[in-house]
Amino acid sequence: DEFNYHVKRRVRYAQGITIEAPQLFPVREASAAVQCQALVILGTHCVGFFDAIGMHGSERFAAAASFLPQDRLEVAEIEDGSVNVITTHPEEWVSIVAPFVDSYS
């Protein structure tokens, strides 16, 4: 990963793309500015894994979701889903996302 980061750096910089440290991103402010419906999809395996290694996944994911406007928030879970549920569980992801999008279009 670090090798790829360095190899592609010149291309990113030439296109004006920078990568900031995730801990510096103003997630609370950005989340509070959301003006539309929001959908949070959690993979249960991911949440459980972060809980098991002491990173308090359940609490952190709930806290992150709480930053979004609660009156326009839907939360869904994908059983045994990882942090990358769109890749590992595409059918389940689509079965959640498609109706969500359809209901607001």
N, C-alpha and C positions, 0 to 999 in steps of 0.2 A: 504494500500500500504506500509506504513512504517513497519507494523507488518511483512508482507511477506518479505520485504527487510531484516529485521533482522533475521527472521527464516531461510532464505536461505543463509545467509552470510557465514556460515561455509562450506557449500557445494561449493559455488563459490570460496572462498579462497583456499580450498583444490585442486580445479581444476586450480588454477592460474588466475581466472577471477576477475577483479576489475572493479568497476564502477566509472567513473570519472564525475565530475560535467560538465554538458553540456557547460556551459559558458567558460570552460577551453579548450575545444576541438578546435584545430587549423583549423577551417572550411575553411578559405581562402586558406591556404597552401594545405590542402588536396584536395580541389576542383580544384585548379590550376594544381595539379599533374595528374588530370584525362587525360588519353591518348586515351579514346574510346568515342563513341557516348554516350550522356547522355540524359535521359528523366526525366523531372520534371512533376509530376502530381499534380495539385492543386484542392482541393475541394472548390467550390465557397462558400459554407456555412461557411467553416472554415475561409477563407480569410475575408469574410464579418463580421463574428463574431469578429475576432481580430480587424478589423477596428472599429466596433461598441463599443468595450470596451476600445478604445484608445491605442491599441497596434500596430497600423499601419501595419496590416497584408499585405495589398497590397504592401506597400513599402518594408517590410522586406522579403517577399517571392521573390519579384523582385530582391532585392539586393542579396539574397542568390543564386538565379539562375545566376546572373551576375558574380559570382565567377567562374563558370564553363566556359570552353572554348566555346565561342559563335558560332564558326563555326561547332561545333559538338553537338549542343544543340537543343532539341525539347521540347516545353512546351505544355502541354495539360491540359484542365480543365474538371472536372466532376461536372456537374450542381447539386447543393444541396449537394455536397460531404462534409464530415467532415474531420477532421485531419486524420482519420483512414479509408480512402476510400477503401482500399483493403478489409476491413471487411464489411463496410456498403454498398458498391457498387461494389461487385465483378465482375458482368457481364460487367459493364462499364469499370472497370479497365482492365479486360482481353481484351476487345475490343480495348483498346489503346495499351497495352503492347505487345500483341501477334504480331500485324503487325510491331511494332517497332523492336522486337527481330528478327522476320523473315526477315526483310529488311537488317539486318546486319549479318546474319548467312550464 
